[in-house]
Every structure is written in structure tokens, then in C-alpha cells.
Amino acid sequence: MILAIYGEIMLALDKIDIQLLEALQHDGRATNPALGERVHLSASQVSRRIQRLEEAGLIDRYVTLLRPARLGLTVTAFTRVSLERHGDGRSDAFDRAVQLMPEVLECYSVTGPYDYQLRIVAADLEAFAQFMMHRLMRLPGVRSVESSVVLQEIKRTTELPLGARRS
């Protein structure tokens, strides 16, 4: 039995719940009958369990994962950003601005010498340079920016390692 935290509530997840979550991570379009075959439950039982997991906030949303390069987005970069100051609303302004930039797929506030880590996609190096110089680096409060451009994708997944969790 694994306990999941939802707000102030502890939700008990059994082996079947974990198997359902793993199966949905792998294929979010799987039907309830197909999931039921995998976890040895009826489709209606699967439906009730999934509804409970959704209501508990464990399932955030269902998405389709696209291949950026096949859509002409050939550059992926990881960018670290430092702000000049904190506490005067600059970080809030940065957070809001980054939310509005579709090129930024992920943004995290991090520890260490930088304040933020971003994952950015662009059509090519020129588009990436334009984005960096004319949009990101011009945000108020940005002190420094450092980027690493991806040369080759070795592993890409969105599946959480649920089986590695301790009970």
C-alpha cells in the first residue's frame, strides 16, 4: 500500500492503482476494457478507480506528446537564468512573463548559482538566438543567461517511476 498526498488528505494507493497509473502514463488513450485486461478488473471498476485518482488530483491531465523535430522545432536548449534582485516583485514578473512564452516548455525555480532552469524549443539556431536576445534577455531584472543546446536526445520520457517508490 502506498500513500499519496492530496492537499491535507492521504490517499491509499494499492497495487492496482499503481498499475493503472503506470498503464495510463504509457498510453493515455487506453480504453477502460484494455486497462481492465491489464490489471484484471472490469471496465466499470477501472472507470471508478480512474475517476477517484482524477478527483484526488493524482492525474493532472491527458495530453498528446509531439515530436518537436518532426514539426520543424529542431533546437532544444536548457537555459539557466539569474535575476539581479529578489523580493521586489522581479521574480513574480519573470514568472508571469515566462508563462506567456510558448518557446519555454518548462521553467523551474532552482537552487545553486542560477535562479531558474528553462527548457526551450526553437525552429533553428537563428530563431533560438532571436528569442534569447530579443525576448528572454530583455525581461526586466534578468542579470545573466547561460544556455546549453542539445546535440542528441538520449532519453525522453514523461513516465514517473512509480514502481521505484517506497511503501
C-alpha positions as CSV (number, residue, x, y, z in Angstrom):
1,M,0.0,0.0,0.0
2,I,1.4,3.4,-1.0
3,L,0.0,6.6,0.4
4,A,-0.3,9.6,-1.9
5,I,-0.7,13.2,-0.6
6,Y,-3.5,15.3,-1.9
7,G,-3.7,18.6,-0.1
8,E,-4.1,17.6,3.5
9,I,-5.6,14.1,2.6
10,M,-3.6,10.9,2.4
11,L,-5.0,8.6,-0.3
12,A,-4.1,4.9,-0.1
13,L,-3.0,3.5,-3.4
14,D,-3.0,-0.2,-3.8
15,K,-1.1,-2.3,-6.4
16,I,-3.9,-2.0,-8.9
17,D,-4.0,1.8,-8.6
18,I,-0.2,1.9,-9.3
19,Q,-0.6,-0.5,-12.3
20,L,-3.4,1.7,-13.7
21,L,-1.3,4.9,-13.3
22,E,1.7,3.2,-15.0
23,A,-0.6,2.0,-17.8
24,L,-2.1,5.4,-18.3
25,Q,1.4,7.1,-18.3
26,H,2.4,4.7,-21.1
27,D,-0.8,5.1,-23.1
28,G,-3.3,7.8,-22.1
29,R,-5.7,6.7,-24.8
30,A,-6.0,3.1,-23.5
31,T,-9.7,2.2,-23.1
32,N,-11.2,1.1,-19.8
33,P,-11.6,-2.5,-21.1
34,A,-8.0,-2.6,-22.3
35,L,-6.8,-1.3,-18.9
36,G,-9.1,-3.8,-17.2
37,E,-7.5,-6.7,-19.0
38,R,-4.1,-5.4,-17.9
39,V,-5.0,-5.1,-14.2
40,H,-7.6,-7.9,-14.1
41,L,-10.6,-5.7,-13.3
42,S,-13.9,-4.9,-15.2
43,A,-14.1,-1.8,-17.3
44,S,-16.6,-0.3,-14.8
45,Q,-14.2,-0.9,-11.8
46,V,-11.4,0.7,-13.8
47,S,-13.6,3.7,-14.6
48,R,-14.4,4.2,-10.9
49,R,-10.7,3.9,-9.9
50,I,-9.6,6.4,-12.5
51,Q,-12.3,8.8,-11.5
52,R,-11.1,8.6,-7.9
53,L,-7.5,9.2,-9.0
54,E,-8.6,12.2,-11.1
55,E,-10.7,13.6,-8.2
56,A,-7.7,13.2,-5.8
57,G,-5.6,15.3,-8.2
58,L,-3.1,12.5,-9.0
59,I,-3.9,12.7,-12.7
60,D,-3.3,16.2,-13.8
61,R,-4.4,16.0,-17.4
62,Y,-4.3,13.8,-20.6
63,V,-2.0,15.0,-23.4
64,T,-0.6,14.0,-26.7
65,L,3.2,14.1,-26.9
66,L,4.5,15.5,-30.2
67,R,8.0,15.1,-31.7
68,P,9.4,18.6,-32.0
69,A,11.9,17.9,-34.8
70,R,9.3,16.5,-37.0
71,L,7.3,19.7,-36.6
72,G,10.2,21.9,-37.5
73,L,11.4,22.6,-34.0
74,T,14.9,21.3,-34.4
75,V,16.6,23.1,-31.5
76,T,16.2,22.3,-27.8
77,A,18.2,24.2,-25.2
78,F,18.4,24.2,-21.5
79,T,18.8,27.7,-20.2
80,R,19.8,29.0,-16.8
81,V,18.7,32.4,-15.7
82,S,19.9,34.7,-12.8
83,L,18.0,37.7,-11.7
84,E,19.5,40.9,-10.5
85,R,17.5,41.1,-7.3
86,H,14.8,39.3,-5.4
87,G,11.9,40.3,-3.3
88,D,10.9,43.4,-5.2
89,G,8.4,41.6,-7.4
90,R,11.0,40.9,-10.1
91,S,10.8,37.1,-9.7
92,D,7.0,37.3,-9.9
93,A,7.2,39.4,-13.1
94,F,9.7,37.0,-14.6
95,D,7.4,34.0,-13.7
96,R,4.4,35.7,-15.4
97,A,6.5,36.7,-18.5
98,V,7.8,33.1,-18.9
99,Q,4.3,31.7,-18.7
100,L,3.4,33.7,-21.8
101,M,6.4,32.4,-23.9
102,P,5.4,29.4,-25.9
103,E,9.0,28.6,-26.6
104,V,9.6,27.8,-23.0
105,L,8.3,24.3,-22.3
106,E,9.4,24.1,-18.7
107,C,10.6,26.6,-16.1
108,Y,11.8,25.7,-12.7
109,S,13.0,27.9,-9.8
110,V,16.2,26.1,-8.7
111,T,18.9,26.2,-6.1
112,G,22.5,26.9,-6.9
113,P,24.2,29.8,-8.8
114,Y,21.2,30.4,-11.0
115,D,17.6,31.2,-10.1
116,Y,15.8,29.4,-13.0
117,Q,16.2,26.4,-15.3
118,L,14.2,26.5,-18.6
119,R,13.7,24.1,-21.4
120,I,13.3,26.0,-24.7
121,V,12.5,24.8,-28.2
122,A,13.0,26.8,-31.4
123,A,12.9,26.1,-35.1
124,D,16.6,26.6,-35.6
125,L,19.7,28.3,-34.0
126,E,18.7,31.7,-35.6
127,A,15.2,31.5,-34.1
128,F,16.7,30.5,-30.7
129,A,19.2,33.4,-30.8
130,Q,16.4,35.8,-31.7
131,F,14.3,34.5,-28.8
132,M,17.2,34.8,-26.4
133,M,18.4,38.3,-27.4
134,H,15.1,40.0,-28.1
135,R,12.8,38.4,-25.6
136,L,14.3,36.4,-22.7
137,M,17.3,38.6,-22.1
138,R,15.3,41.7,-22.3
139,L,13.0,40.8,-19.5
140,P,13.3,43.3,-16.6
141,G,15.5,42.0,-13.9
142,V,17.5,39.4,-15.9
143,R,21.1,39.6,-14.9
144,S,22.6,36.7,-16.7
145,V,21.7,33.8,-19.0
146,E,23.6,30.7,-19.9
147,S,22.4,28.0,-22.4
148,S,23.3,24.5,-23.4
149,V,22.0,23.4,-26.8
150,V,21.1,19.7,-27.1
151,L,23.2,17.8,-29.5
152,Q,21.4,14.5,-29.3
153,E,18.4,13.3,-27.3
154,I,19.4,10.1,-25.4
155,K,16.3,9.6,-23.3
156,R,13.0,11.5,-23.2
157,T,10.1,10.3,-21.1
158,T,7.2,11.7,-19.1
159,E,6.6,8.5,-17.2
160,L,7.2,8.7,-13.4
161,P,9.0,5.7,-11.9
162,L,6.0,4.6,-9.7
163,G,7.5,1.2,-9.2
164,A,10.6,2.7,-7.5
165,R,8.5,4.3,-4.7
166,R,8.8,3.0,-1.2
167,S,5.6,2.0,0.5
